[in-house]
């Protein structure tokens, strides 16, 4: 009986772990992918004591179709030389 409960518990833990890892992939199903290059800091908005950067930039899909994308970030742009 103890072995049976141990096996059931291990199976439940393993399945919970694998479902949790796959959740990231499930969020991408049916989503469009756009590519953009961030060139400036954007407008800074202070919300709840945090500096949020709002950006509206042109983005392109895999076929080169242009679309304006607005997004918000909390980190500064890292400049790579």
Buried (B, 14 or more C-beta within 10 A) or exposed (E): EEEEEEEEEEEEEEEEEEEEEEEEEEEEEEEEEBEBEEEEEBEEEEEEEEEBBEBEBEBBEEEEEEEEEEEEEEEEEEEEE
